[in-house]
Amino acid sequence: MWLDLIHATDDATNREWGHFELAETTEAYFKQTMDIFSKNGLPESIYVDRHSIFWTDREQTPEEQFLNKRPATELGRAMNELGVGIIYAHSAQAKGRIERTGGTHQDRLVSELRLANAKTLEEAKDKEKAWRPIPENIDLKHILCWKYKRVVKNDNTISLDGITLQIPPSDVRCSFAKATVEVHKLLDGAITIHYKNNEVAKFKIKMAAYKIDGQMKIDKPMPWYPPKSATSLQLMPTKNNGLQPAPLS
C-alpha cells in the first residue's frame, strides 16, 4: 500500500507536524490545517508549492472580476477567509527546509515502518511563534471545508453531487425560491445550507469506501440523511445515481 505523508514545518521554531493519508488531496490538507490551527492558532502565512491543491490557473469568474480577486482553490479560499497569507514557491529548491526534511522523512520513515511491520494506514498512524489566536467568531469547520453557491429552485430545493436537497420552512424568509445560498460540505460529512449568514438547513452524508487502481478511496457520496427532528426535510433521488432516501426513524 502506498501512503502520502502530509507534512508541515513551523519556520520560526522548526516544529513539525505530519500524518499519513491514502492520497495528497484537499481533504488531507483541510485535516492537517484543522489540527494545527485548532491547537496553535493562525499563522501569519503558509509557504507552499504550486500544486493544484494550492494554485489554479483557471479564468476569473464574473464575481472575481468584479471584486478584482485572483482565482483560488478551496484551500486558498479558506486561507483567505482566515486572513492567512499564501506564499508560493516556484521550485522545490525554493522551499528549502521543508523539502530537505521531507527527503529525510522519506528515507527514514520507509525503513521505520518496514521494521514496525506496518502495512495499513491505521498501523502507520499509530507509529516563539508567528501565530495568532483564532478569533471567537471563527468556526474552523465552516472555513476548512468545501463551499458552493447555488440558486434555489421554485420548489425550495437545490442540487449537489447529483442529489436534490429540500430547504425546510424557515423564519429567515417565507420562500427561498430564486435566492442564492451557500452550501458547506464539512469534513465530518455534514452539509449545511446558509443564506446571508443564517444556517437554514443541515444534512448528513455517509461515505463509502471503494478502490481505484488497488488503492482504497473514501470520497464516494452515499445517500444523504437529514436530522431525525427535521421531518420536513426531504431527499429526492435522481436518475443519475439511483440513490434512495433514508427512512426517518
N, C-alpha and C positions, 0 to 999 in steps of 0.2 A: 504493500500500500504506500502510495506517495502522499506526503503531508507537506503543507506550507507553513513555515514559521512566520507569523505576523509579529514584527519586531519594531520597537521604538526605543530611542535613547534621549534622555534629558541632556541637552548640550551644556547646561550650566553645572550639573552635578555628576554626570556620567551614569546616572541611574538608568537601568534598563528594564523594559517590560517585554513580554513575549508570550504568545500562546499558539498552539497548533490549530490549523484548520485544514479541511479537505481541499480547499482551493483559495486563492487570493481573490477575494470578492469585496464588493462594497459592504455587504453584511459583516464580513470578517473585520473590516476596519471600523464599522459602527460599534461592534462589540468591544474592540480594543480601546477606542476613544471613550466609550461609555465607562469602561472600567477605570481608565486613567483619570478622566476628568472628574468622575463622581468621588474619587478618593483624594485627589490632589488639587482640584480647582482647574481653572482655564489657563493654558499657556498664552503667551503673547503672540506666538506664531508657530507654525509647523513647517518643516523643511521636507519636501517630497520630490519624487521624480515625476516624469511626465506620463506616468501610467494612465490609462483611460479611466481608472477609478478617480484620479485627481484632476485630470486635464481633458478638455474636449475641444475639438476643432469645429463643432457644428455651427451653423449660422445662427445669428441672433433671432429670437422670436420678436414679434411686434412689441410686446411688453418690454423686453430687454432693450430694444432700440429706443423706445420712448423714455426709459429710465437711464439710458446710456450705461447699461451694465453688460459686461462680457459674459458669454455663456458659461455656465458652471455645471459640474456634475452634481449628483445628490450629496456627495461628501463635501464638495466645495460650497454648495448652498448651505449645508449645516454649519460649516465653519464661519461663513459669512454671518449667519444668524447669531452665532455665539460671539462674534467680534474677534475671532481668532484669525490672524493673518496667515496666508499661504505663500511660501517662497518656493519657487520651482527650480530644481536643479536641471541643468541641460545635459549632464553626463553622469555616469556612475562615479567618476573621479571627483566631481564637484561635491558629492555627498560625503566624501572623505571618511570620517569616523564611522558612520553607520554602515558603510559598505565594507570597511575593514573588519568591523565587529561581526557583521553578517557572515563574512567569509570564515572567520574564526568559529562561529557557531555552526556553520555548515560542516566544517571539518570535525569538530568535537562532538556535536550532538549526534551525528550519524553513528559514531563509534560508541557513545554512551548508550544510545537507545538499543544498539545491537547487543551490547554487553548486558543490558537490562532485559533483553528478550522482549522488548515492547513491539507489538505487532498491530495494535489498534490505536485509534485516535485517543480513546479513554486512557489506555496504558501510557501513552506518550504524555498526556496532560498531567498524570499523577507524578510522573517523574519530574544651600540658599537658592532660592529658586525664583525663576521668572514665571510665576504662576499667579493667577488671580482667583479669589473666591468666586464661586458660582452665585450670581445674583439670586435672591429669593424668588423672583418671579420667573426664573428659568426652570423649565421641566425638560431635562435632557432627553427623556424618552420620546418627546414630541418634536425634537430637533434632530437627533441622531436616528432618523427614520426616513422612509420614502414619502414624498409628498406629490400629490397630483391635483390638478384643477379639473373640475367637472361642472358642466351646466346641467341643472336638474330638469328632468323631463316634466311634461304636464301632469303625469300621474305621480309626481313626487318621488321618482326613482332616479338612480344613477347607475352606470355600469363600470365595473372594474374587474380586470382579469377574466372577462367573459361571464361574469355573474352580475345579476341585477340586484341592487340593494334598495330597500324601501326606507325612506326617511319618515319616522313616525310623527304624529301631531306634536307641535311644539308651541311654547309660549313666546318664542322668539318672533315668529310670524305665522300667519294662518296657512300659507302655502309657500313652498319653496320653488314652485314652477318657474323656470327661466332664470332662477338665481344661480350665481356662480359659487360653488362651495369648494373647500379644500379637503382632500382626503389624505389621512395619515395612515400609512402601513407601518406598524410598530414592530420592533424586534421580537416581542413576545407573541406575535401572531394576531394581536388585536388590530382592528380597523376602526378609526374614528372619523366622523364627518363634521367639519367645522364651517360655521357661517359667521363672518365678522367676529372672530374670536370666541364664538359660542360653540360648544360641542353639542351637536343636535342628534347624533346617533353613534352607537358603538356596536361593533360586531366582533366575533372571534373567528379565526380560521385555523383549521388543523393542517399540519404539514405532513406530507408523506415522503418516505424515503424511496429512492429509486436509483438505478445505476446507469451511468453513461461511461462508455469505454472502460468498464470494470471498476469505476470509482463511484462511491456512494454519494448521492446528492440529496439535499433535504429542502429544496425550494419549489417543489411542485405543489400548486394550490389544490386544496381539497374543499369540500362544501363549507360554507360559512354558517356560523352558529350565533344567533342573537342572544342577549341575556335572557335568562328564564323569566325575569319580571317583565320584560318588554314584549308582551304577547302581540302587540300591534305591528311589530317588525315582521316583514315577510321576505322570504328568499324565493327568487324566481329562476329556476334552471333555464339555461339557454340550449339551443340546438347544437351549439358547437361542442360543448363538453358533456352534455347529458347529466349534469350533476343534479341530485335530488335534494330538496331542503330537508334539514334535520327536524324531526318532530320535537315539539316543545313539551317538556315534562314538568 
